[in-house]
């Protein structure tokens, strides 16, 4: 077990800072918890952060050039998951962020015509694996859609409904997540109008 702990918590961060003497009068370093996903990001590797664990990191000026220094304090072979992080250090050990570039668009069809909803999403930095989960609200709250019956593409960027009969006024949205992101993003909800 690590002297500092394997979770990104205030208590563990305080232990690390106390151990390395990160107090008044010392070089100002930021104590950073880096999980497995963050350790794989190119921008972190460029900063010298190249493995999971607790790091001391700081930036300094050398003439007109900003330089960085990172030193490993404790390497972790089993760090806590990215999704469990509680610290706001991700400006340094950056996570993937998800953006919905094109929101789904409301559809109007005449029963029993098919309907389709499409979303476009991306991550910053580029990478990771985007995952999609379409949801439907028939008037009692949103619930996940599964493939089968009239539905296909429930876990892709395109949801297809082969028959719109009885679906007038239903709402659709998609939750987009990424293997490297600690949070998911939910699209706008759009209405299916069926004449």
C-alpha positions in Angstrom: 0.0 0.0 0.0 1.2 3.5 -0.8 2.4 5.8 1.9 0.2 8.5 0.3 -2.8 6.3 -0.6 -4.1 5.2 -4.0 -7.1 7.6 -4.2 -7.2 11.2 -5.3 -8.6 12.7 -2.0 -7.9 15.8 0.1 -6.6 13.7 2.9 -4.1 11.8 0.7 -3.0 15.0 -1.0 -2.3 16.7 2.4 -0.1 13.7 3.4 1.9 14.0 0.2 2.4 17.8 0.6 3.5 17.3 4.3 5.9 14.6 3.4 7.7 16.6 0.6 7.8 19.8 2.7 5.5 21.7 0.3 4.9 24.4 2.8 5.7 28.2 3.1 9.1 29.1 1.7 9.6 26.0 -0.5 9.4 25.9 -4.2 5.8 26.1 -5.1 4.8 22.7 -6.5 1.4 21.3 -7.2 0.8 17.9 -5.9 -0.9 15.9 -8.6 -2.6 12.5 -8.6 -2.3 10.8 -12.0 -4.4 7.7 -12.8 -3.8 5.2 -15.6 -5.9 7.1 -18.1 -4.2 10.5 -17.4 -0.7 8.8 -17.7 -1.5 7.9 -21.3 -2.3 11.4 -22.5 0.3 12.9 -24.8 0.1 16.4 -23.2 0.9 14.9 -19.8 3.8 12.9 -21.2 5.1 16.2 -22.7 5.1 17.7 -19.2 7.2 14.8 -17.9 4.3 13.0 -16.2 4.6 9.6 -17.7 3.1 7.1 -15.2 0.4 6.7 -12.6 1.0 7.9 -9.1 1.6 11.0 -7.0 3.6 13.7 -8.7 5.1 17.1 -7.7 4.8 19.5 -10.7 5.6 23.1 -11.3 6.2 25.6 -14.1 9.0 28.1 -14.2 10.3 30.8 -16.6 13.7 30.5 -18.2 14.1 33.7 -20.0 11.0 34.0 -22.2 10.4 30.3 -22.2 8.1 28.5 -19.8 9.5 25.2 -18.6 8.0 22.5 -16.5 9.3 20.1 -14.0 7.7 16.9 -12.8 9.0 14.5 -10.3 7.4 11.2 -9.3 6.8 10.9 -5.5 5.1 7.6 -5.5 4.5 5.2 -8.4 1.1 3.4 -8.2 0.5 0.1 -9.9 -3.2 0.2 -8.9 -4.4 3.8 -8.8 -8.0 4.6 -8.2 -10.2 5.0 -11.3 -10.4 8.3 -13.2 -14.2 8.5 -12.6 -13.6 8.6 -8.8 -11.3 11.6 -8.8 -12.2 14.5 -6.5 -9.3 17.0 -6.9 -9.3 19.9 -9.3 -5.8 19.2 -10.6 -6.9 18.3 -14.1 -5.5 21.5 -15.5 -2.2 19.7 -15.1 -3.1 16.0 -15.4 -5.7 16.6 -18.0 -8.7 14.4 -18.5 -10.5 13.9 -21.8 -13.4 16.3 -22.1 -16.4 15.5 -24.3 -18.2 18.0 -26.6 -21.4 17.4 -28.5 -20.5 19.1 -31.8 -23.9 18.4 -33.5 -27.0 18.0 -31.4 -29.8 15.6 -32.4 -32.6 17.3 -34.4 -36.4 16.9 -33.8 -38.1 14.7 -36.4 -41.6 14.8 -37.9 -43.0 11.8 -39.7 -46.2 10.2 -40.8 -46.9 6.8 -39.1 -45.7 4.1 -39.7 -42.6 5.8 -41.3 -39.2 5.3 -39.9 -37.3 8.0 -37.9 -33.7 8.7 -37.2 -31.7 10.7 -34.7 -28.0 11.5 -35.1 -25.4 13.1 -32.8 -21.8 14.1 -33.4 -19.4 14.2 -30.5 -15.6 14.6 -30.0 -13.0 14.6 -27.2 -10.2 17.0 -26.2 -7.5 15.9 -26.5 -8.4 13.6 -29.3 -8.5 10.0 -28.3 -10.2 7.5 -26.0 -13.2 5.6 -27.1 -16.6 7.4 -27.3 -19.6 5.4 -26.1 -23.2 6.3 -26.7 -26.5 5.4 -24.9 -29.7 6.6 -26.4 -32.7 7.3 -24.1 -36.4 7.7 -24.6 -39.0 9.5 -22.6 -42.6 8.5 -23.2 -43.9 10.8 -20.5 -42.6 9.2 -17.4 -38.9 10.1 -17.5 -35.9 9.0 -19.6 -34.8 5.4 -19.8 -32.2 3.6 -21.8 -33.1 2.1 -25.1 -31.8 -1.3 -26.1 -31.6 -2.7 -29.7 -34.5 -4.9 -30.7 -38.0 -4.4 -31.9 -38.2 -1.1 -33.7 -34.9 0.2 -32.3 -31.4 -0.2 -33.7 -28.2 1.8 -33.0 -29.0 2.4 -29.3 -25.3 2.5 -28.4 -24.0 4.3 -31.5 -24.1 7.9 -32.8 -27.3 7.1 -34.9 -30.6 5.8 -33.4 -33.0 4.3 -35.9 -36.7 3.6 -35.3 -38.2 1.4 -38.0 -41.8 2.2 -37.1 -43.1 5.4 -35.6 -46.6 4.2 -34.8 -47.7 5.4 -31.3 -44.6 7.4 -30.6 -46.0 10.9 -31.1 -44.6 13.3 -28.5 -41.9 10.9 -27.3 -38.5 12.6 -26.6 -35.0 11.3 -27.4 -31.6 12.1 -26.1 -28.2 10.5 -26.0 -25.6 10.2 -23.2 -22.0 10.3 -24.5 -19.1 9.0 -22.5 -15.4 8.4 -23.1 -13.1 5.7 -21.6 -10.7 8.5 -20.6 -13.2 11.0 -19.3 -14.4 11.3 -15.7 -17.9 12.6 -16.6 -20.4 12.0 -19.4 -22.3 14.6 -21.5 -26.0 14.4 -22.3 -27.4 15.9 -25.5 -30.4 18.1 -25.9 -33.7 16.2 -25.8 -35.7 16.3 -29.1 -39.3 15.5 -29.9 -40.6 13.0 -32.4 -43.8 14.3 -33.9 -45.9 11.6 -35.6 -48.9 12.5 -37.8 
